[in-house]
Amino acid sequence: MKNIVYLLCFSLFNICSDKGEEKPTNDSTRKPNIVYVFADQWRAESMGYTGNPDVKTPNLDKLASEGVYFTNAVSTSPVCTPYRAMLLTGQYALKNGMFMNDIRLNPDSNSFAKLFKAEGYNTAYIGKWHLDGNERSAYIPKERRQGFDYWKVLNCSHSYNNSNYWGNDDKLQQWDGYDAEAQTKDAIAFIEEQAKNKTPFSLMLAWGPPHAPYQTAPKEFQDLYKNTDIQLRPNVPRELSEKTKNILKGYYAHCSALDSYIKQLQDALKRSNIEDNTIFVFTSDHGDMINSHGEEKKQKIYEESAKVPFIIKYPALLRKKGKKSDFLLNTLDILPTLLGMSGINIPNNLDGENITDVILEKREDYRKASLVACVQPFGQWKRKIGGKEFRGLITKTHTYAKDLNGEWLLFDNVADPYQLNNLIGNSAYITISKNLEKLLKEELNRLDDDFLPGQTYIKKWGHAVDSTGTVPFKW
């Protein structure tokens, strides 16, 4: 019934557009195309439109002005493989078993591309995969590609210049130059070819940057920051200031390079006359600490790790007005929302929600919190450097987390936006802490998460780890 309502909404929006507003030019009765673009390790605050004074992202700023951008988009498990598995399956990490890097997603999963293929979509994936086990450069056979037919993929690499990939011909090939640029050109060629026929398509483009190594973007983008005095977040320790500034120059260079490719993709959609009937998403799998709180990389609940950019543009439904939303969007909502917007039935076993009606303001913003979880610390956040299991919540005003020993973190993100003052045990926040504890229990119960030690889940799923609790990988 909901899908019928959404299809009626499509028609009503096309008929009842605001006076003087540009109308869609293509056939909006067709199922929309999907172009889902996501970077690796791009934190939410590293955008011009969020007020970052240094990073140059004019094209993403424009995209935000034409779509809906979320200020509270949360990576449910902020690390590569768990995010990607939740994105494709719509299931929580303890249900699909993908709670660490370098493990293999069940090839029989009823995942993203399979669901769209069943509705007549052509499917494509270009770029970083990181869902096929610990051999990062190995060939991935068709039966493990989760329903994606057009395929130019490497499981995982952080070499961004002249990197390798496996193509549709099942041969190991090489991207020419900076791989994100070459991958974007390939994505554009796919878009233009698909636009020639009437078949809807779903394309995922997964860039490797701005993940480290930070200093490998094309020179023209590195030069943008060469003489910039980078402004640091107040939670970066003073002794790490110069190191952090140098990292951010390279990080922002990657960001600006990717930003330029957003324009190329948008131009291709316009040229092909399919912009209006295409759902275009830009986001990231997780953020990057970059020395905030003296921490590196991801897996953590701090804002720099857990919050990501998320922009969705779909002129046929959402128009091109530009809108900011503070809804607490999480990773599990993405698949059901894209299915719902496309008029496709949503499987009952998904753990997120179709939030289309919230975006359209046809339903009140009902969500109180989004879950963030680390089931098993590993790799860049192994136990000897402070890694721990945790479950926590991000709300519009607070961040709260528990580890296996009890309450761990409580931040008032309004009064303390850089999360400098842990309020656990502060008598003025006891009631808030108790309310957040209750909300967390409800969410864990909903997801059948008993919050046990990570080793319990490693044994259950049969993952092979080393002495640090990490799945060792091979290049």
Disulfide bonds with the S-S distance in Angstrom:
none
